Amino acid sequence: MIRALLRLPNIAWHLGRAGVLGHVANITLLPGWLRQICRFLDKAVRSRSAVNDAGGALCHALARLGPGFIKFGQALSTRADLIGPSLGQSLAMLQDRLPPFAAARARQIVAREIGQPIEDMFAKFDDAAVAAASIAQVHRATLFDGREVAVKLLRPDIHKHMQADTALFYSLAQILEWLAPALRRLHLVTAVKQFGQLSEMELDLRLEAAAAGHLADNMRDDEGIYVPVSYTHL
């Protein structure tokens, strides 16, 4: 818990710059002293960009804080009914328009996973990622028989980073439920546990491929639906 909580000043700084602490200060379930601290920090560190472009500032902050925070932003982006259409549209960029990791690193990962030089597996491998999100990015490639494929690569050290973020969320949930007993009815600790379990499942791309295979089997008689083939042997 101590290691996780040591990240709090950095998190408070980035979220404060994005104007988030001002909204936290309005949560009536929190203790009054904590709300006062949030108001003070909000006035002290909120950036001008957060005033002019709240959505962009929040996206930037979440992207810098780590994959767990990005996942939270992705979830919020689907709830325009709660956060408003403007902020929802801004946060939608977290779904697939994050900065990708370097092409050279992507090629190293592919070569390591397939156990041979990338040139021996693909006739062409596009260095430019077509999509990049919190845990993975996608590159176009062409097999030697001419088939075009999408290569999905997990971000480097993603398991370590996601576990660190989940541990932090768990510690925060415990502290919040202790500081504000009224929050216990929201079951924050249970929610974080479920978040961690779902994140671990999402990091296993074999489960995604299996789910796609099951969907293809179920939809094989529907000509209006196409499910991409997963090449699990590669």
C-alpha positions as CSV (number, residue, x, y, z in Angstrom):
1,M,0.0,0.0,0.0
2,I,2.8,2.4,0.9
3,R,4.4,2.1,-2.6
4,A,1.1,2.8,-4.2
5,L,0.3,5.8,-2.0
6,L,3.7,7.4,-2.8
7,R,2.2,8.1,-6.2
8,L,-0.5,10.3,-4.8
9,P,1.3,13.6,-5.1
10,N,2.0,13.1,-8.7
11,I,-1.6,12.0,-9.4
12,A,-3.0,15.0,-7.5
13,W,-0.8,17.3,-9.5
14,H,-1.9,16.0,-12.9
15,L,-5.6,15.7,-12.0
16,G,-5.4,19.1,-10.3
17,R,-3.9,20.6,-13.5
18,A,-6.8,19.1,-15.4
19,G,-9.4,20.6,-13.1
20,V,-10.6,17.3,-11.6
21,L,-10.1,18.3,-8.0
22,G,-12.6,21.0,-8.3
23,H,-15.3,18.4,-9.2
24,V,-14.1,16.1,-6.4
25,A,-14.6,18.9,-3.9
26,N,-18.3,18.9,-4.8
27,I,-18.8,15.3,-3.7
28,T,-20.9,15.7,-0.6
29,L,-20.2,12.2,0.6
30,L,-16.6,13.1,1.3
31,P,-15.4,14.6,4.6
32,G,-15.5,18.4,4.7
33,W,-11.8,18.7,5.4
34,L,-10.9,16.6,2.3
35,R,-13.2,18.7,0.1
36,Q,-11.5,21.9,1.4
37,I,-8.1,20.5,0.5
38,C,-9.4,19.6,-3.0
39,R,-10.7,23.2,-3.4
40,F,-7.4,24.7,-2.3
41,L,-5.4,22.5,-4.6
42,D,-7.8,23.2,-7.5
43,K,-7.3,26.9,-7.2
44,A,-3.5,26.5,-6.7
45,V,-2.6,24.2,-9.6
46,R,-5.4,24.2,-12.2
47,S,-3.9,25.1,-15.6
48,R,-5.3,27.6,-18.1
49,S,-5.7,24.8,-20.6
50,A,-8.1,23.1,-18.2
51,V,-10.3,26.2,-18.3
52,N,-10.2,26.5,-22.0
53,D,-10.4,22.8,-22.9
54,A,-11.4,20.7,-19.9
55,G,-11.8,17.5,-22.0
56,G,-8.4,17.8,-23.6
57,A,-6.7,18.5,-20.3
58,L,-8.3,15.5,-18.7
59,C,-7.3,13.2,-21.6
60,H,-3.7,14.4,-21.3
61,A,-3.6,13.9,-17.6
62,L,-5.1,10.4,-17.7
63,A,-2.8,9.4,-20.6
64,R,0.2,10.4,-18.5
65,L,-0.9,8.7,-15.3
66,G,-1.1,5.2,-16.7
67,P,-3.2,2.5,-18.3
68,G,-5.5,2.0,-15.4
69,F,-6.5,5.7,-15.5
70,I,-6.9,5.5,-19.3
71,K,-9.3,2.6,-18.8
72,F,-11.3,4.7,-16.4
73,G,-11.4,7.5,-18.9
74,Q,-12.6,5.1,-21.6
75,A,-15.4,4.0,-19.4
76,L,-16.5,7.6,-18.8
77,S,-16.4,8.3,-22.5
78,T,-19.3,5.9,-23.0
79,R,-21.5,7.8,-20.4
80,A,-22.2,11.1,-22.1
81,D,-25.5,11.0,-20.1
82,L,-23.4,11.5,-17.0
83,I,-20.5,13.7,-18.1
84,G,-22.1,15.6,-21.0
85,P,-21.6,15.1,-24.8
86,S,-18.6,17.5,-25.0
87,L,-16.5,15.8,-22.4
88,G,-17.6,12.4,-23.6
89,Q,-16.4,13.2,-27.1
90,S,-13.1,14.4,-25.8
91,L,-12.5,11.3,-23.8
92,A,-13.4,9.1,-26.7
93,M,-9.9,9.7,-28.1
94,L,-8.7,7.4,-25.3
95,Q,-10.4,4.5,-27.0
96,D,-8.0,4.2,-29.9
97,R,-6.1,7.5,-30.5
98,L,-3.4,7.4,-27.9
99,P,0.3,8.0,-28.9
100,P,1.7,4.6,-30.1
101,F,5.0,3.1,-28.8
102,A,7.9,3.1,-31.2
103,A,7.8,1.0,-34.4
104,A,11.2,-0.4,-33.6
105,R,9.9,-1.7,-30.3
106,A,6.9,-3.1,-32.1
107,R,9.1,-5.0,-34.5
108,Q,11.2,-6.4,-31.5
109,I,8.0,-7.6,-29.8
110,V,6.8,-9.4,-32.9
111,A,10.1,-11.1,-33.6
112,R,10.4,-12.2,-29.9
113,E,6.9,-13.6,-29.8
114,I,7.0,-15.5,-33.1
115,G,10.6,-16.6,-32.5
116,Q,12.0,-15.5,-35.9
117,P,12.8,-12.3,-37.8
118,I,9.7,-10.4,-38.7
119,E,10.7,-10.5,-42.4
120,D,10.4,-14.3,-42.3
121,M,6.7,-14.1,-41.2
122,F,5.3,-11.1,-43.1
123,A,5.8,-9.9,-46.6
124,K,5.0,-6.4,-45.4
125,F,4.7,-4.9,-41.9
126,D,3.5,-1.3,-41.6
127,D,5.4,0.6,-39.0
128,A,2.6,3.1,-38.5
129,A,0.0,1.9,-36.0
130,V,-3.5,2.2,-37.2
131,A,-4.9,2.4,-33.7
132,A,-3.4,2.7,-30.2
133,A,-5.2,2.5,-26.9
134,S,-4.4,1.8,-23.2
135,I,-3.1,-1.7,-23.4
136,A,-2.3,-2.4,-27.1
137,Q,-1.9,-1.1,-30.6
138,V,-2.6,-2.5,-34.0
139,H,-0.4,-2.6,-37.1
140,R,-1.3,-3.6,-40.7
141,A,0.7,-6.5,-42.2
142,T,0.6,-8.8,-45.2
143,L,1.3,-12.5,-45.2
144,F,3.4,-14.1,-48.0
145,D,0.2,-15.6,-49.5
146,G,-1.2,-12.1,-49.9
147,R,-3.7,-12.1,-47.0
148,E,-3.9,-8.8,-45.2
149,V,-3.9,-9.1,-41.4
150,A,-4.0,-6.8,-38.3
151,V,-1.3,-7.4,-35.8
152,K,-2.3,-6.5,-32.2
153,L,0.6,-5.9,-29.8
154,L,0.4,-5.4,-26.0
155,R,2.2,-2.3,-24.8
156,P,5.6,-3.0,-23.2
157,D,5.4,-3.8,-19.5
158,I,1.7,-3.4,-19.6
159,H,1.1,-6.2,-17.0
160,K,3.4,-4.4,-14.5
161,H,1.8,-1.0,-15.1
162,M,-1.8,-2.3,-14.9
163,Q,-1.1,-4.2,-11.7
164,A,0.5,-1.1,-10.1
165,D,-2.5,1.0,-11.1
166,T,-5.0,-1.6,-9.7
167,A,-3.0,-1.8,-6.4
168,L,-3.3,2.0,-6.2
169,F,-7.0,2.0,-6.8
170,Y,-7.5,-0.7,-4.2
171,S,-5.6,1.3,-1.6
172,L,-7.6,4.4,-2.4
173,A,-10.9,2.6,-2.2
174,Q,-10.0,1.2,1.2
175,I,-9.0,4.6,2.5
176,L,-12.1,6.4,1.1
177,E,-14.4,3.8,2.6
178,W,-12.6,4.3,5.9
179,L,-12.7,8.1,5.8
180,A,-16.2,8.3,4.5
181,P,-18.4,5.4,5.7
182,A,-21.2,6.7,3.5
183,L,-19.2,5.6,0.5
184,R,-19.3,2.0,1.6
185,R,-22.7,1.6,0.0
186,L,-21.0,2.2,-3.4
187,H,-18.8,-0.9,-2.8
188,L,-15.6,0.7,-4.1
189,V,-13.3,-2.1,-2.9
190,T,-15.4,-4.7,-4.7
191,A,-15.6,-2.6,-7.8
192,V,-11.8,-2.3,-7.9
193,K,-11.4,-6.0,-7.5
194,Q,-13.7,-6.6,-10.4
195,F,-11.8,-4.0,-12.4
196,G,-8.5,-5.8,-11.8
197,Q,-10.0,-9.2,-12.8
198,L,-11.5,-7.8,-16.0
199,S,-8.2,-6.0,-16.8
200,E,-6.2,-9.3,-16.4
201,M,-8.7,-11.0,-18.8
202,E,-8.3,-8.2,-21.3
203,L,-4.6,-8.5,-21.3
204,D,-4.9,-12.2,-22.4
205,L,-5.3,-11.8,-26.2
206,R,-5.9,-15.5,-26.4
207,L,-9.3,-15.0,-24.7
208,E,-10.1,-12.3,-27.2
209,A,-9.3,-14.6,-30.1
210,A,-11.4,-17.4,-28.6
211,A,-14.3,-15.0,-28.2
212,A,-14.0,-13.9,-31.8
213,G,-14.0,-17.6,-32.9
214,H,-17.2,-18.3,-30.9
215,L,-18.8,-15.2,-32.4
216,A,-17.9,-16.3,-35.9
217,D,-19.4,-19.7,-35.3
218,N,-22.6,-18.2,-34.0
219,M,-22.9,-15.8,-36.9
220,R,-21.7,-18.0,-39.7
221,D,-25.2,-18.1,-41.3
222,D,-25.7,-14.3,-41.2
223,E,-24.3,-12.8,-44.4
224,G,-24.6,-9.3,-43.0
225,I,-22.0,-9.9,-40.3
226,Y,-18.3,-10.5,-40.8
227,V,-16.0,-11.6,-38.0
228,P,-12.2,-11.4,-38.8
229,V,-10.3,-14.6,-38.6
230,S,-7.8,-15.0,-35.8
231,Y,-4.5,-16.7,-36.9
232,T,-3.6,-18.3,-33.5
233,H,-0.7,-20.3,-35.0
234,L,1.3,-17.2,-35.8
